[in-house]
């Protein structure tokens, strides 16, 4: 029966779970899959999540199905290892998420009214999460902000959590003043260690400014990366028309081409 399921192109979720079980079979499974543990698989899980985000960013809808499948497989992999260790099963993972979604949406699955704004729903969501954290008897305000998050994302979450208890600048002007202060401290740093520390402080305050402006810093930096890539490719294309490559050029020439690409973009936006 399992062989029939494994080779059934319409086998759905049961097929994927059975494939994962077979890959981890101690007698007949894949040696690589058998060697893995939670820690070794975690980096792949993070990578697959970013690939999903990348496909969405590029509107590559033909790729998104496969990327979502890759991310789903990561959940299946972790759940299989947990099942083997007697920790929990994949069904328990699904049930836990279902319970959480039902509990966090009383306006959909309970008696609360749906007649409220998205902003109010966000506030209610945060209040429910705060109650869940209190039920877990966590000690400090910041205790359950995941260590494994990307540093920029974690900075924002730490700041949001601190802001809930009143530890926050009241306006963006004060955050910008702090940015100027941290930039000056970085300028004055005299050792690599001190520069490292001050650079981190500057990034942390920049993340705080993003939070105050309601900007996702990860998204903003991805957009800046895309803009840089687009304009540098324009430089390469213009140089290629002259039979040159960037390494055959100089900063002044490339900077002029950069400005031309920037101007062309602005004209195209108006």
Secondary structure by P-SEA (a helix, b strand, c coil): caaaaaacccccaaaaaaaaaaaaccccccccccccccccaaaaaaaaaaaaaaaaaaccccaaaaaaaaaaaaaaaaaaaaaaaccccaaaaaaaaaaaaaaacccccccccccccaaaaaaaaaaaaaaaaaaaccccccccccccccaaaaaaaaaaaaaaaccccccaaaaaaaaaaaaaaaaacccaaaaaaaaaaaaaaaaaaaaaaccaaaaaaaaaaaaaaaaaaaaaaaaaaaccccccccaaaaaaaaaaaaaaaaaaac
